[in-house]
Structure formats: C-alpha cells, structure tokens
Amino acid sequence: MNLACLLNVIEGDKWLNTTIRSSNGTHHGAAARGNTALDECIWFVFCTMHGISFGEFMPRGAPGRVIACICAALGYWFVILMMCIVLLSQLPGEKTPTMLSVLRRTFNAVWPSYLIVIGLIAGIGVTMGPFVSKDPYGPNKWPTGFYWMWCVVHRMPYGDIFPNSPEARAITFPAGIIGLLYMPYALALVAVRCPTEEQHAALLGHLCENPEDALGHGYIVPKGGNYIVPKVPTEEQSRNGSARELQLKTGP
C-alpha cells in the first residue's frame, strides 16, 4: 500500500487520462480515471507482487521503475519465503517456524548468492540499453538496460522494454533460467544445516525426548501404526556426535 501511495505521488499525474506510450510513438493500455490514480497504482502494485502483471499500466519514468523493481523483487521473494515456511516446518527437530525466524534464516543463508545475482544483473544489464527496444520514456542508456534485466531475472517483464536484437535475446535465455532456478537453489540453501557440536548434541537430545519429531511435523502417525523407540546412544557415541539409531517396533 505504501509503495502504491508513493507511486501515485510520483507518477499519478502522468497516469491520469493518458495511456502508455510505446516505442514507436503510438499509445496503448489503459488510462487512469477520476481525480487520482491511486486505485490504478494499487492495482499495479498488487498485480506485480503476485506475478500477474497485465501490461495495461506501467511505470513512466525512472522513479516509477525503481518502485516497480522493488515490487517485482518483493513478489519474487514472497514466494520463496512461503516455500521456506513449509520446508522448515517439515525438517526433523525444527521448531515451528515464524515469519520472523524464516526471514532471519533465509537472509543469513542466501544473501551472498543473491548479491552475486544482483551483480550479474547490474554488470550485464548496464550494457544492454542499446540492444533492447526503444525506451519510450528516455534514452536507451544503462538505466534502461538495468531495468529490463532486473525485470527479466525477477520474472516480471512488463513489455514496455523487450529484447529486439539477437544480442538481447541471447542474454534473455540465461537470465530467464537464472531467475527460475534460483528459487529452488535458495530453498536448498535454507534447508542445509551446519550445527556446532553443542547444537548437534542438543538436537539429538531433543529427538530422544520427542521421537515423534524425527518424522517431521507433517507426518501423521496412523492409528494403531508403528511407533518409534530411540535407542539411547552410548557415552562414546554422544561424544563423537554420531547419529542416533532409531528402531521400528510393532505397536500393540
């Protein structure tokens, strides 16, 4: 909502009663109606963050494109965070995840790799301005290329800037693949656990006291089914941090 209000303050006047200017000078899309473009800005932000941009409204200047890039990134990461919540809730020995704990864990796990992705977007994007379609709202320089590359990698191109040269189309292939494959890669980074010896011992102790957690919170034990009895490790096994052996025994 705040981003929509900010977009309305910055570009609302440009959206009122005017359609989108295309690269060849024609106009298309929809025009904002009424005394303010706030409702159209809310619609634009909502669609962008949910990955369903229709292209009837687009940013019409550098400040609006910055807001559009933020919305695209928030929508991209929101999906990853929701999948991380499900993932962490199923890992054995994990506490019930909260939004704050997932945000903290995800940030700590992915920020180095995401910085590399941003570096690739910036390094390649700033050179792509002359190779993409004519920018209807400014010269085809590095901001145009960066904006286009950011939208492609975050899976939210609006269609105002598109690849219309062999060079730009060749870059679109790996950019689209990176944007798609980075999502499961981020999940894998979050799922990897590298505990200290103390944390490992604490986890084994927790599983010993709560053997049902060894199957994950999503596992529903059938009525009258088997139950898990942990075999208590020796002092030597605990000191070496070896995995606890679990034996299945038939229930009554």
C-alpha positions in Angstrom: 0.0 0.0 0.0 2.8 2.4 0.9 4.5 1.7 -2.5 1.3 2.3 -4.3 0.8 5.7 -2.5 4.4 6.6 -3.3 3.9 5.7 -6.9 0.8 7.8 -7.1 2.6 10.8 -5.6 5.5 10.4 -8.1 3.7 9.5 -11.3 0.0 9.8 -10.6 -0.4 12.9 -12.8 1.2 11.1 -15.7 -1.3 8.2 -15.4 -4.4 10.3 -15.4 -6.2 10.3 -18.7 -3.2 9.2 -20.7 -2.3 5.8 -22.0 1.1 4.2 -22.2 3.5 5.5 -24.8 5.1 2.7 -26.9 8.5 2.7 -28.6 7.1 3.7 -32.0 5.2 6.7 -30.7 1.7 5.1 -30.5 -0.3 4.6 -27.3 -1.8 1.5 -25.8 -3.0 0.2 -22.4 -5.5 1.9 -20.1 -5.6 5.4 -18.7 -6.3 6.2 -15.0 -9.7 7.8 -14.5 -11.0 10.1 -11.8 -9.3 12.7 -9.7 -6.4 10.5 -8.6 -4.6 7.4 -10.0 -4.2 5.8 -6.5 -6.6 2.9 -7.3 -4.7 2.2 -10.5 -1.4 2.3 -8.6 -2.7 -0.1 -6.0 -3.8 -2.4 -8.8 -0.4 -2.2 -10.5 1.5 -3.0 -7.3 -0.9 -5.8 -6.4 -0.5 -7.4 -9.8 3.2 -7.0 -9.9 3.7 -8.6 -6.4 1.5 -11.5 -7.3 3.2 -12.2 -10.7 0.2 -11.3 -12.8 1.0 -8.0 -14.5 -1.2 -7.5 -17.5 0.7 -4.6 -19.0 -2.1 -2.1 -19.1 -0.3 0.1 -16.5 3.5 0.5 -16.5 6.0 2.9 -14.8 6.6 6.0 -16.8 9.9 7.3 -15.6 13.0 6.4 -13.6 11.4 6.8 -10.1 8.4 4.7 -11.1 10.7 2.0 -12.4 12.6 1.9 -9.1 9.3 1.2 -7.4 8.4 -1.4 -10.0 11.7 -3.2 -9.4 11.1 -3.2 -5.7 7.6 -4.7 -6.2 9.0 -7.3 -8.5 11.7 -8.3 -6.1 9.2 -8.4 -3.1 6.8 -10.6 -5.1 9.7 -12.9 -6.1 11.0 -13.3 -2.6 7.5 -13.7 -1.1 7.0 -16.9 -3.0 10.4 -18.2 -1.7 9.6 -17.3 1.9 6.3 -19.1 1.8 8.0 -22.2 0.5 10.7 -21.8 3.1 8.0 -21.8 5.8 6.6 -25.1 4.5 10.1 -26.6 4.1 11.3 -25.7 7.6 8.1 -26.9 9.2 8.9 -30.4 7.9 12.5 -30.7 8.9 13.1 -33.1 11.8 14.0 -31.4 15.0 13.0 -27.9 13.8 10.9 -25.6 15.9 7.6 -24.3 14.5 8.8 -21.6 12.1 7.5 -18.0 12.4 7.7 -15.3 9.8 10.5 -13.5 11.7 12.6 -16.7 12.1 12.2 -17.6 8.5 13.1 -14.1 7.4 16.3 -14.2 9.5 17.3 -17.7 8.5 16.6 -17.1 4.8 18.6 -13.8 4.8 21.6 -15.5 6.5 21.5 -18.3 4.0 21.0 -16.6 0.7 22.5 -13.1 0.9 25.9 -14.0 -0.6 24.4 -15.8 -3.6 21.7 -13.1 -4.1 24.4 -10.4 -4.1 26.1 -12.4 -6.9 22.8 -12.4 -8.8 22.4 -8.7 -8.4 26.0 -8.2 -9.5 25.2 -10.2 -12.7 22.1 -8.1 -13.3 24.0 -4.9 -12.9 27.1 -6.0 -14.8 25.2 -7.3 -17.8 22.1 -5.0 -17.6 24.0 -1.7 -17.8 25.4 -2.8 -21.2 22.1 -3.9 -22.7 20.5 -0.5 -23.2 21.4 -0.1 -26.9 20.3 -3.7 -27.6 16.7 -3.6 -26.3 13.7 -1.9 -27.8 13.5 1.9 -27.8 12.8 3.3 -24.4 9.5 5.3 -24.7 10.4 7.4 -21.7 14.1 8.2 -22.1 17.3 7.4 -23.9 18.5 3.8 -24.2 21.3 4.0 -21.7 22.4 1.9 -18.7 19.2 2.6 -16.6 17.0 1.1 -19.4 19.2 -2.0 -19.6 19.4 -2.5 -15.9 15.6 -2.1 -15.5 15.0 -4.6 -18.3 17.4 -7.1 -16.9 16.0 -6.8 -13.4 12.5 -7.5 -14.5 13.6 -10.5 -16.6 15.5 -12.2 -13.8 12.7 -11.5 -11.3 10.2 -12.9 -13.7 8.2 -9.7 -14.2 8.8 -8.1 -17.6 6.1 -5.6 -18.3 6.6 -5.4 -22.1 7.5 -1.8 -22.2 11.1 -2.8 -22.9 11.7 -6.0 -24.7 14.6 -7.7 -26.5 14.5 -6.9 -30.2 18.1 -7.8 -31.2 20.0 -11.1 -31.4 22.3 -9.9 -28.5 19.4 -9.1 -26.2 17.6 -12.4 -27.0 20.8 -14.3 -26.4 21.0 -12.7 -22.9 17.4 -13.4 -22.2 17.9 -17.1 -22.3 20.3 -17.4 -19.4 18.7 -14.5 -17.5 15.3 -16.3 -17.5 16.9 -19.6 -16.5 18.8 -17.9 -13.6 15.5 -16.3 -12.4 13.7 -19.7 -12.5 16.4 -21.9 -11.0 17.5 -19.5 -8.3 14.2 -20.1 -6.4 14.9 -23.9 -5.7 18.5 -23.1 -5.1 17.5 -20.6 -2.4 15.4 -23.3 -0.8 18.3 -25.7 -0.8 20.5 -23.1 0.9 17.9 -22.6 3.6 17.4 -26.4 4.1 21.2 -27.0 4.7 22.0 -27.1 8.4 25.6 -26.9 9.7 25.2 -27.0 13.5 28.0 -26.8 16.1 28.8 -29.8 18.2 26.7 -28.4 21.0 23.8 -27.7 18.7 24.1 -31.2 17.2 24.0 -32.8 20.7 21.0 -30.7 21.7 19.2 -31.8 18.5 19.9 -35.5 19.3 18.7 -34.9 22.9 15.5 -33.3 21.6 14.8 -36.2 19.3 15.4 -38.6 22.1 12.9 -36.8 24.3 10.5 -36.2 21.4 10.9 -39.1 19.0 7.8 -38.1 17.0 9.7 -35.0 15.8 12.1 -37.3 13.9 9.4 -37.7 11.3 8.7 -34.0 10.8 5.6 -32.1 11.9 3.8 -33.0 8.7 3.9 -36.7 9.4 0.6 -38.1 10.8 1.1 -41.4 12.6 -1.7 -43.8 11.6 -3.9 -45.1 14.4 -2.6 -48.4 15.6 0.5 -48.0 13.5 4.2 -48.3 14.4 5.9 -46.1 16.8 9.5 -45.0 17.1 11.6 -46.0 20.1 15.0 -44.3 20.1 17.9 -46.4 21.1 19.9 -44.5 23.7 23.5 -44.0 22.5 26.5 -44.8 24.5 28.6 -42.0 26.0 31.2 -42.6 23.3 28.6 -42.1 20.5 27.3 -39.0 22.1 30.8 -37.6 22.5 31.6 -38.3 18.8 28.3 -36.8 17.6 27.3 -39.9 15.8 23.7 -40.2 14.5 21.1 -41.7 16.8 19.9 -45.1 15.8 16.2 -45.4 15.5 14.5 -48.8 15.7 11.0 -49.5 14.5 8.9 -51.8 16.7 5.5 -53.0 16.1 2.9 -51.3 18.2 0.3 -53.0 20.4 
